[in-house]
Amino acid sequence: MDQAKGSQKASVTPYEEVLDALSSLITKRSRADPSIKGDRFDLLFDYIKILDLEEPISKLKIIHVAGTKGKGSTCTFTEAILRNCGFHTGLFTSPHLIDIRERFRLDGVDICEEKFLAYFWWCFDRLKENTNDDVPMPTFFRFITLLAFKIFTAEQVDVAILEVGLGGRFDSTNVVQAPIVCGISSLGYDHMEILGNTIGEIAGEKAGIFKHGVPAFTVSQPDEAMRVLEEKASQLDVHLQVVPPLDANLLNGIKLGLEGEHQYLNAGLAVALCSTWLQRTGHLEVANLQQNSSLPEQFIKGLATASLQGRAQIVPDQHIDIERSGDLVFYLDGAHSPESMEVCARWFSLAIKEDSQQQTLNYQPQDDTRSSNKLIQRDSGGRSWKNSTQILLFNCMSVRDPQILLPRLLKTCASHGVHFKKALLVPNISVYHKVGSHALSSTDSQVDLSWQFTIQRVWETLVQGNKGVDAQSMDAVCEEVKDDTELCVKNCANSAVFSSLPIAIKWLRDYVQQNQSIRFQVLVTGSIHLVGDVLKLAKK
């Protein structure tokens, strides 16, 4: 028996041990629950003392960024620019999609496993030894923030770029007392159960990262939000400037590394943050920007090479035969707020049309026949033309409202002539209280799908309503349709609920095999965790 236990323990890798230890820090209670003892913000300063990080953190030259939408993209652009200017960079972002090490980047690369393990246990062991009932172990996000500070101070980065996890005022990154510059990306409605129900309340939480006399930048905001930001800035003697979207002409014909028109807004903010950081840290040789002609070469290279998984990302399914790899393509975007859903829908619509136009360039039809309702494409091998069909793969957290998210998605796509044949609704496979690929939920048929059925009803009502079905007929809106594959839990005319993501992916792959004249373009959105789960499966 002891031998069996020993062999079981031996099969756990050092990295998996770390992931298990991290999982022990994840509270299963809501982030909005005020009764969680570890939620006291002042505890963070106790942890910093335990880890002897007070002085090292004070020496970091930090760029701190909050916001509802675009803060991750802004941080990614900012890091890429300063790295191309020759600086040793540290970037802390969240969440991760596949591997926790994505959250800690040194010089644009995820921290290596060896360093991650060493820094992790250095922090974890010291905290375990020195915490007690009054000062309990930090919760998951607080711990990884402390770990980021340890990594960046030990690695002696020239600049640390910190993306706020949630809100700003009480976010664990906000232990920073004297950043070089702060940024607020676009604000919108998200995490209202924690941050407040009005855009003004949300802006107040985000402005919590402002520090006395430290310059700050933001983008154009709703009037109420801008008033609050300006008021908070005035109270702290913060010089707050509004940055316009980056003028594409300044890039000398080069495209941004991150897709979508909205990225020019984030790029403009990143340029302002970088130029101010350079000026305030005495690097005037790079900081002298002439906005009326073009950006410095290092800035352009940074903006052009920035990359961020799960945001406007296009991934062909690796499981499909390589000769037919274009037959199932995932369009991934972690949009989960009403505003970002519109941006995502616009990106998807334009991306599939651009793809179609590229395919058309090398093809001369034999006659003038045109299809008015379907996008016609040639497969990647150039052998034949295919009808393309759009599928939605969706989930969202239960604190979000599908009755707000889905109409934005549908309307924006429809305005570009894009209509989904089917919506596939799934629970996420990543379990929220575990970290790592070994912590995936089972495909147990007992999984609670009540939320997916709720989303399905919303979707069917929207689609049927758009088709002119009157309200009295809505009772039959979710009438089941026979599914010969027997993979769906509930199949309706315009949607299907699956008990797990792997089963939904299997259904898609089988469907592709059975319909070889069709190219399937699958938009994956609603949850950044769903996007991460699909990335894991699509690359298998």
C-alpha positions as CSV (number, residue, x, y, z in Angstrom):
1,M,0.0,0.0,0.0
2,D,2.8,2.4,1.0
3,Q,4.6,1.5,-2.2
4,A,1.6,2.4,-4.3
5,K,1.3,5.7,-2.5
6,G,5.0,6.3,-3.2
7,S,4.7,5.5,-6.9
8,Q,1.7,7.8,-7.1
9,K,3.6,10.7,-5.6
10,A,6.6,10.0,-7.8
11,S,4.4,10.4,-10.8
12,V,3.7,14.1,-9.9
13,T,6.2,16.4,-11.6
14,P,7.7,19.4,-9.7
15,Y,5.7,21.7,-11.9
16,E,2.4,19.9,-11.0
17,E,3.3,20.2,-7.3
18,V,3.5,23.9,-7.7
19,L,0.1,24.0,-9.5
20,D,-1.4,22.0,-6.7
21,A,0.0,24.4,-4.1
22,L,-1.3,27.3,-6.1
23,S,-4.8,25.7,-6.3
24,S,-4.8,25.5,-2.5
25,L,-4.9,29.4,-2.5
26,I,-8.0,29.7,-4.7
27,T,-11.1,30.5,-2.6
28,K,-14.3,29.0,-3.8
29,R,-16.2,32.0,-2.5
30,S,-17.3,34.9,-4.7
31,R,-14.7,37.7,-5.2
32,A,-17.6,40.0,-4.3
33,D,-18.1,38.4,-0.8
34,P,-17.0,41.1,1.7
35,S,-16.8,38.5,4.5
36,I,-13.6,36.8,3.2
37,K,-11.0,37.6,5.8
38,G,-8.1,37.6,3.4
39,D,-9.8,40.4,1.4
40,R,-8.4,43.0,3.8
41,F,-6.2,45.2,1.5
42,D,-3.8,46.0,4.3
43,L,-2.7,42.4,4.5
44,L,-0.8,42.9,1.3
45,F,1.7,45.1,3.1
46,D,2.2,42.4,5.7
47,Y,3.0,39.9,2.9
48,I,5.4,42.3,1.3
49,K,7.3,42.7,4.7
50,I,7.4,38.9,5.1
51,L,9.0,38.6,1.7
52,D,11.4,41.6,2.3
53,L,10.1,43.2,-0.9
54,E,9.4,46.8,0.4
55,E,12.7,48.3,-0.8
56,P,13.0,46.3,-4.0
57,I,9.5,47.2,-5.1
58,S,10.2,50.9,-4.4
59,K,13.1,50.7,-6.9
60,L,11.0,49.3,-9.7
61,K,10.2,51.7,-12.6
62,I,6.6,50.7,-13.0
63,I,3.9,51.4,-15.6
64,H,0.5,50.6,-14.1
65,V,-2.6,50.1,-16.3
66,A,-6.3,49.6,-15.4
67,G,-9.4,49.6,-17.5
68,T,-12.4,47.5,-18.6
69,K,-11.4,46.7,-22.2
70,G,-8.0,46.9,-23.8
71,K,-5.7,47.0,-20.8
72,G,-4.0,43.7,-21.7
73,S,-3.5,44.9,-25.3
74,T,-2.2,48.2,-24.0
75,C,0.3,46.5,-21.7
76,T,1.4,44.1,-24.5
77,F,2.1,47.0,-26.9
78,T,3.9,48.9,-24.1
79,E,6.2,46.0,-23.3
80,A,7.0,45.4,-26.9
81,I,7.8,49.0,-27.6
82,L,10.2,49.3,-24.6
83,R,11.8,45.9,-25.3
84,N,12.5,47.1,-28.8
85,C,14.0,50.3,-27.3
86,G,16.6,48.0,-25.7
87,F,15.2,47.7,-22.1
88,H,15.0,44.6,-19.9
89,T,11.2,44.2,-19.5
90,G,8.9,42.5,-17.1
91,L,5.2,42.1,-17.9
92,F,2.5,40.9,-15.5
93,T,-0.9,40.2,-17.1
94,S,-4.0,38.1,-16.4
95,P,-5.6,35.7,-16.9
96,H,-3.5,33.0,-18.5
97,L,-4.9,30.8,-21.3
98,I,-2.9,27.6,-21.2
99,D,0.0,27.9,-18.7
100,I,0.2,30.0,-15.6
101,R,3.7,31.1,-16.6
102,E,2.1,33.3,-19.4
103,R,1.3,35.8,-16.6
104,F,5.0,36.5,-16.0
105,R,7.0,37.6,-19.1
106,L,10.6,38.6,-19.2
107,D,11.8,40.3,-22.3
108,G,8.6,39.2,-24.1
109,V,8.9,35.5,-23.2
110,D,7.1,33.5,-20.5
111,I,9.3,32.9,-17.5
112,C,11.1,29.5,-17.9
113,E,9.9,26.6,-15.7
114,E,13.2,26.4,-13.7
115,K,13.0,30.1,-12.6
116,F,9.3,29.9,-12.0
117,L,9.7,26.9,-9.6
118,A,12.6,28.5,-7.7
119,Y,10.8,31.9,-7.2
120,F,7.5,30.2,-6.4
121,W,8.8,28.1,-3.6
122,W,10.9,31.0,-2.3
123,C,7.7,33.0,-1.8
124,F,5.3,30.2,-0.9
125,D,7.6,28.7,1.9
126,R,8.3,32.1,3.5
127,L,4.6,32.9,3.6
128,K,3.6,29.5,4.9
129,E,6.2,29.8,7.8
130,N,5.1,33.4,8.7
131,T,1.3,33.5,8.3
132,N,-1.2,32.7,11.0
133,D,-4.9,33.2,11.8
134,D,-4.6,37.0,11.9
135,V,-2.4,37.1,8.7
136,P,-3.6,34.1,6.7
137,M,-2.0,32.9,3.5
138,P,-2.8,35.2,0.6
139,T,-5.5,34.2,-1.9
140,F,-4.5,33.1,-5.4
141,F,-4.3,36.5,-7.2
142,R,-2.6,38.2,-4.3
143,F,0.0,35.5,-4.2
144,I,0.8,35.6,-7.9
145,T,1.0,39.4,-7.8
146,L,3.6,39.1,-4.9
147,L,5.3,36.4,-7.0
148,A,5.5,38.9,-10.0
149,F,7.1,41.5,-7.7
150,K,9.6,38.9,-6.6
151,I,10.4,37.8,-10.1
152,F,10.8,41.4,-11.5
153,T,12.9,42.6,-8.6
154,A,15.2,39.5,-8.6
155,E,15.6,39.7,-12.3
156,Q,16.3,43.4,-12.1
157,V,14.1,44.5,-14.9
158,D,14.5,48.0,-16.2
159,V,10.7,48.4,-16.4
160,A,7.8,46.5,-14.9
161,I,4.4,46.8,-16.7
162,L,1.5,45.8,-14.4
163,E,-2.0,45.0,-15.7
164,V,-4.6,45.4,-12.9
165,G,-6.5,42.2,-12.3
166,L,-9.8,43.6,-11.2
167,G,-10.9,47.2,-10.6
168,G,-7.9,49.2,-9.4
169,R,-8.4,50.7,-5.9
170,F,-8.3,47.4,-4.0
171,D,-6.5,45.3,-6.7
172,S,-3.3,43.6,-5.3
173,T,-1.2,45.4,-7.9
174,N,-2.1,48.7,-6.3
175,V,0.4,48.2,-3.4
176,V,2.7,50.1,-5.8
177,Q,3.3,53.5,-4.2
178,A,5.2,55.4,-6.9
179,P,4.8,54.2,-10.4
180,I,6.4,56.2,-13.2
181,V,3.1,56.6,-15.2
182,C,-0.4,55.2,-15.0
183,G,-2.9,54.4,-17.8
184,I,-6.7,53.8,-17.9
185,S,-7.9,52.0,-21.0
186,S,-11.5,52.1,-22.3
187,L,-14.2,51.8,-19.5
188,G,-17.4,49.9,-19.7
189,Y,-19.8,47.7,-17.7
190,D,-18.2,44.6,-16.3
191,H,-17.8,43.0,-12.8
192,M,-20.6,45.3,-11.6
193,E,-21.3,43.0,-8.7
194,I,-17.9,44.2,-7.3
195,L,-17.1,47.6,-8.9
196,G,-20.5,49.3,-8.9
197,N,-23.6,49.7,-11.1
198,T,-22.8,52.9,-12.8
199,I,-20.0,53.9,-15.2
200,G,-19.1,56.6,-12.7
201,E,-18.7,54.1,-9.9
202,I,-16.6,51.8,-12.1
203,A,-14.4,54.8,-13.1
204,G,-13.9,55.7,-9.5
205,E,-12.5,52.2,-8.8
206,K,-10.2,52.3,-11.8
207,A,-9.0,55.8,-10.8
208,G,-7.9,54.2,-7.5
209,I,-4.5,53.5,-9.2
210,F,-3.8,57.2,-9.5
211,K,-0.9,58.3,-7.2
212,H,-0.1,61.9,-6.1
213,G,1.7,63.8,-8.8
214,V,2.2,60.8,-11.1
215,P,1.1,61.6,-14.7
216,A,-1.7,59.5,-16.1
217,F,-3.2,58.9,-19.5
218,T,-6.6,57.7,-20.7
219,V,-8.6,57.3,-23.9
220,S,-11.9,58.9,-24.8
221,Q,-14.5,57.8,-22.2
222,P,-18.2,58.2,-21.6
223,D,-18.9,61.7,-20.1
224,E,-19.8,60.4,-16.6
225,A,-16.6,58.3,-16.5
226,M,-14.4,61.1,-17.7
227,R,-15.9,63.5,-15.1
228,V,-15.0,61.0,-12.3
229,L,-11.5,60.4,-13.7
230,E,-10.8,64.1,-13.9
231,E,-12.1,64.7,-10.4
232,K,-9.9,62.0,-8.9
233,A,-6.9,63.3,-10.9
234,S,-7.5,66.8,-9.6
235,Q,-7.7,65.6,-6.0
236,L,-4.3,64.0,-6.3
237,D,-2.6,66.6,-8.4
238,V,-2.4,64.1,-11.3
239,H,-1.9,65.5,-14.8
240,L,-4.4,63.5,-16.7
241,Q,-4.3,63.6,-20.5
242,V,-6.7,62.1,-23.0
243,V,-4.9,60.3,-25.9
244,P,-6.4,60.0,-29.4
245,P,-6.3,56.7,-31.3
246,L,-2.9,56.2,-33.0
247,D,-2.8,57.7,-36.5
248,A,-2.1,54.8,-38.8
249,N,0.1,57.1,-41.0
250,L,2.7,57.2,-38.2
251,L,3.4,53.5,-38.8
252,N,4.9,54.0,-42.3
253,G,2.6,51.4,-43.8
254,I,3.2,48.7,-41.3
255,K,0.3,46.9,-39.6
256,L,-0.2,46.6,-35.8
257,G,0.6,43.2,-34.4
258,L,-2.8,43.0,-32.7
259,E,-5.8,42.7,-35.0
260,G,-8.8,45.0,-35.0
261,E,-9.6,48.7,-35.5
262,H,-10.0,49.2,-31.7
263,Q,-6.3,48.4,-31.3
264,Y,-5.3,51.8,-32.6
265,L,-6.9,53.2,-29.4
266,N,-4.8,50.9,-27.2
267,A,-1.7,51.6,-29.3
268,G,-2.1,55.3,-28.9
269,L,-2.3,54.9,-25.1
270,A,0.8,52.6,-25.2
271,V,2.8,55.2,-27.1
272,A,1.9,57.9,-24.6
273,L,2.8,55.6,-21.7
274,C,6.1,54.7,-23.2
275,S,7.2,58.2,-24.2
276,T,6.3,59.5,-20.7
277,W,8.2,56.6,-19.1
278,L,11.2,57.3,-21.2
279,Q,11.1,61.0,-20.4
280,R,10.6,60.5,-16.7
281,T,13.4,58.0,-16.4
282,G,15.9,60.2,-18.3
283,H,16.0,58.4,-21.6
284,L,15.6,61.5,-23.7
285,E,17.4,60.1,-26.7
286,V,14.4,57.9,-27.5
287,A,11.7,60.0,-26.0
288,N,11.8,62.9,-28.4
289,L,8.7,61.9,-30.5
290,Q,7.6,63.9,-33.5
291,Q,3.9,62.8,-33.8
292,N,3.5,64.8,-37.0
293,S,5.6,62.5,-39.2
294,S,6.2,59.0,-38.0
295,L,7.1,57.2,-34.8
296,P,10.6,56.1,-33.9
297,E,11.6,52.9,-35.6
298,Q,11.7,51.0,-32.2
299,F,8.2,52.1,-31.5
300,I,6.9,50.9,-34.9
301,K,8.7,47.6,-34.5
302,G,7.2,47.1,-31.1
303,L,3.7,47.9,-32.2
304,A,4.1,45.6,-35.3
305,T,5.4,42.6,-33.4
306,A,3.2,42.7,-30.3
307,S,1.3,39.4,-29.8
308,L,-1.4,38.4,-27.4
309,Q,-3.1,35.0,-27.3
310,G,-6.9,34.8,-27.3
311,R,-7.6,38.3,-28.6
312,A,-8.6,38.4,-32.2
313,Q,-6.6,35.2,-32.9
314,I,-7.2,32.9,-35.8
315,V,-6.2,29.2,-35.3
316,P,-6.9,26.4,-37.9
317,D,-7.8,23.2,-36.1
318,Q,-4.6,21.1,-35.9
319,H,-6.6,17.8,-35.7
320,I,-7.9,18.1,-39.3
321,D,-5.9,16.4,-42.0
322,I,-3.1,19.0,-43.0
323,E,-4.3,19.0,-46.6
324,R,-7.7,20.2,-45.4
325,S,-6.5,22.4,-42.5
326,G,-8.5,25.3,-43.6
327,D,-11.8,23.4,-43.3
328,L,-12.2,24.1,-39.6
329,V,-10.9,27.5,-38.4
330,F,-11.4,28.9,-34.9
331,Y,-11.6,32.7,-34.5
332,L,-10.8,33.3,-30.9
333,D,-11.6,36.4,-28.9
334,G,-12.2,36.6,-25.1
335,A,-14.8,39.4,-25.3
336,H,-17.1,39.3,-22.3
337,S,-18.6,42.8,-21.9
338,P,-21.3,44.4,-24.1
339,E,-18.9,46.8,-25.7
340,S,-16.2,44.3,-26.4
341,M,-18.8,41.9,-27.8
342,E,-19.5,44.5,-30.5
343,V,-15.8,44.9,-31.3
344,C,-15.4,41.2,-31.4
345,A,-18.3,40.8,-33.8
346,R,-17.0,43.5,-36.1
347,W,-13.5,41.9,-36.1
348,F,-14.9,38.4,-36.9
349,S,-17.1,39.8,-39.7
350,L,-14.3,41.7,-41.3
351,A,-11.8,38.9,-40.8
352,I,-13.9,36.3,-42.7
353,K,-14.6,38.7,-45.5
354,E,-10.9,39.6,-45.8
355,D,-10.2,35.9,-45.9
356,S,-12.8,35.4,-48.6
357,Q,-11.4,38.3,-50.7
358,Q,-7.9,36.9,-50.5
359,Q,-9.1,33.6,-51.8
360,T,-10.9,35.4,-54.6
361,L,-7.9,37.2,-55.9
362,N,-6.4,34.2,-57.6
363,Y,-9.7,32.8,-59.0
364,Q,-11.5,33.8,-62.2
365,P,-15.0,32.3,-62.3
366,Q,-16.1,30.7,-65.6
367,D,-19.4,32.6,-65.6
368,D,-21.0,35.5,-63.9
369,T,-22.9,33.5,-61.3
370,R,-22.8,35.1,-57.9
371,S,-24.0,33.8,-54.5
372,S,-25.8,36.6,-52.6
373,N,-26.2,34.8,-49.3
374,K,-23.1,32.6,-48.9
375,L,-19.4,33.4,-48.8
376,I,-17.7,31.3,-51.4
377,Q,-14.1,30.3,-50.8
378,R,-11.4,28.1,-52.1
379,D,-9.7,25.7,-49.7
380,S,-6.1,26.1,-48.7
381,G,-4.9,23.6,-51.3
382,G,-6.5,25.6,-54.0
383,R,-8.4,22.6,-55.4
384,S,-12.0,23.7,-55.1
385,W,-14.4,26.4,-54.0
386,K,-16.3,25.9,-50.8
387,N,-19.3,27.5,-49.1
388,S,-18.3,28.8,-45.8
389,T,-20.6,28.5,-42.7
390,Q,-20.3,30.4,-39.5
391,I,-20.8,28.7,-36.1
392,L,-20.7,30.3,-32.7
393,L,-19.1,28.5,-29.8
394,F,-20.1,30.4,-26.6
395,N,-20.2,30.4,-22.9
396,C,-20.2,33.3,-20.3
397,M,-20.1,33.5,-16.6
398,S,-23.5,33.5,-14.8
399,V,-22.8,37.0,-13.4
400,R,-23.0,38.3,-17.0
401,D,-26.2,38.8,-18.9
402,P,-26.5,36.9,-22.2
403,Q,-29.6,39.0,-22.9
404,I,-27.3,42.0,-23.3
405,L,-24.2,40.3,-24.7
406,L,-25.8,38.1,-27.5
407,P,-28.0,40.9,-29.1
408,R,-24.9,43.0,-29.5
409,L,-23.1,40.1,-31.2
410,L,-25.9,39.2,-33.4
411,K,-26.8,42.7,-34.5
412,T,-23.2,43.7,-35.3
413,C,-22.6,40.5,-37.3
414,A,-25.9,40.9,-39.2
415,S,-25.0,44.5,-40.1
416,H,-22.0,43.0,-41.9
417,G,-24.0,40.3,-43.6
418,V,-22.8,37.5,-41.3
419,H,-25.3,35.0,-39.8
420,F,-24.6,32.0,-37.7
421,K,-25.9,28.6,-38.7
422,K,-25.7,27.3,-35.2
423,A,-24.6,28.3,-31.7
424,L,-22.9,25.6,-29.7
425,L,-23.2,26.2,-25.9
426,V,-20.8,24.6,-23.5
427,P,-19.6,24.8,-19.9
428,N,-15.9,25.7,-19.5
429,I,-13.7,22.7,-18.9
430,S,-11.2,24.5,-16.7
431,V,-12.3,24.1,-13.1
432,Y,-12.3,27.5,-11.4
433,H,-10.7,26.3,-8.2
434,K,-7.8,24.4,-9.9
435,V,-4.7,25.5,-11.9
436,G,-3.1,23.5,-14.7
437,S,-4.0,21.1,-17.4
438,H,-4.4,18.2,-14.9
439,A,-7.3,20.2,-13.3
440,L,-9.9,19.8,-16.0
441,S,-13.4,18.8,-15.1
442,S,-14.6,15.4,-16.2
443,T,-17.0,15.0,-19.1
444,D,-19.5,13.6,-16.6
445,S,-23.1,13.7,-17.9
446,Q,-24.1,14.9,-14.4
447,V,-22.5,18.3,-14.9
448,D,-25.0,21.1,-14.3
449,L,-26.1,22.6,-17.6
450,S,-28.9,24.8,-16.4
451,W,-26.9,28.0,-17.3
452,Q,-26.3,26.7,-20.8
453,F,-30.0,26.0,-21.2
454,T,-30.7,29.6,-20.1
455,I,-28.3,30.9,-22.8
456,Q,-29.9,28.6,-25.3
457,R,-33.3,30.0,-24.7
458,V,-32.0,33.5,-25.1
459,W,-30.3,32.6,-28.3
460,E,-33.3,30.8,-29.8
461,T,-35.6,33.7,-28.8
462,L,-33.3,36.2,-30.5
463,V,-32.8,34.3,-33.7
464,Q,-36.5,33.4,-34.0
465,G,-37.4,37.0,-33.2
466,N,-35.1,38.2,-36.0
467,K,-36.9,35.8,-38.3
468,G,-40.3,37.4,-37.4
469,V,-41.6,34.8,-35.1
470,D,-44.3,36.4,-32.9
471,A,-44.1,36.4,-29.1
472,Q,-47.0,33.9,-28.8
473,S,-45.0,31.3,-30.6
474,M,-42.1,31.7,-28.4
475,D,-43.2,28.9,-26.1
476,A,-42.1,26.5,-28.8
477,V,-38.8,28.4,-29.3
478,C,-36.7,25.7,-27.8
479,E,-38.5,22.7,-29.2
480,E,-35.9,19.9,-29.6
481,V,-34.7,18.8,-32.9
482,K,-33.5,15.2,-33.4
483,D,-29.7,14.9,-33.4
484,D,-28.4,11.8,-35.1
485,T,-25.0,12.0,-33.6
486,E,-26.4,11.7,-30.0
487,L,-23.6,14.0,-28.8
488,C,-25.9,16.9,-27.9
489,V,-27.7,17.1,-24.6
490,K,-30.3,19.4,-26.2
491,N,-30.5,20.2,-29.9
492,C,-32.7,23.0,-31.2
493,A,-33.2,24.6,-34.6
494,N,-30.4,27.2,-34.1
495,S,-28.4,25.9,-31.2
496,A,-27.1,22.9,-29.3
497,V,-26.0,22.4,-25.7
498,F,-23.2,20.0,-25.1
499,S,-22.1,18.5,-21.7
500,S,-18.5,19.4,-22.3
501,L,-16.2,21.3,-24.7
502,P,-14.4,18.2,-26.0
503,I,-17.7,16.7,-27.0
504,A,-18.6,19.9,-28.9
505,I,-15.2,19.9,-30.6
506,K,-15.7,16.2,-31.6
507,W,-19.2,17.1,-33.0
508,L,-17.6,19.9,-35.1
509,R,-14.8,17.7,-36.4
510,D,-17.3,15.0,-37.3
511,Y,-19.5,17.6,-39.0
512,V,-16.5,18.8,-41.1
513,Q,-15.7,15.2,-42.2
514,Q,-19.3,14.7,-43.3
515,N,-19.5,18.1,-45.1
516,Q,-16.3,18.3,-47.1
517,S,-17.7,20.9,-49.4
518,I,-18.1,23.4,-46.6
519,R,-15.5,25.5,-44.7
520,F,-16.4,26.1,-41.1
521,Q,-15.5,29.4,-39.4
522,V,-16.1,29.1,-35.7
523,L,-16.2,32.2,-33.5
524,V,-15.2,31.4,-29.9
525,T,-16.2,34.1,-27.5
526,G,-17.9,35.1,-24.2
527,S,-15.2,33.8,-21.9
528,I,-11.4,34.1,-21.9
529,H,-11.3,30.7,-20.1
530,L,-13.4,29.1,-22.9
531,V,-10.9,30.6,-25.4
532,G,-8.0,29.1,-23.4
533,D,-9.7,25.7,-23.3
534,V,-10.3,25.7,-27.1
535,L,-6.7,26.7,-27.7
536,K,-5.6,23.6,-25.8
537,L,-7.9,21.3,-27.8
538,A,-7.4,22.9,-31.2
539,K,-3.6,22.4,-30.9
540,K,-3.9,18.7,-30.1
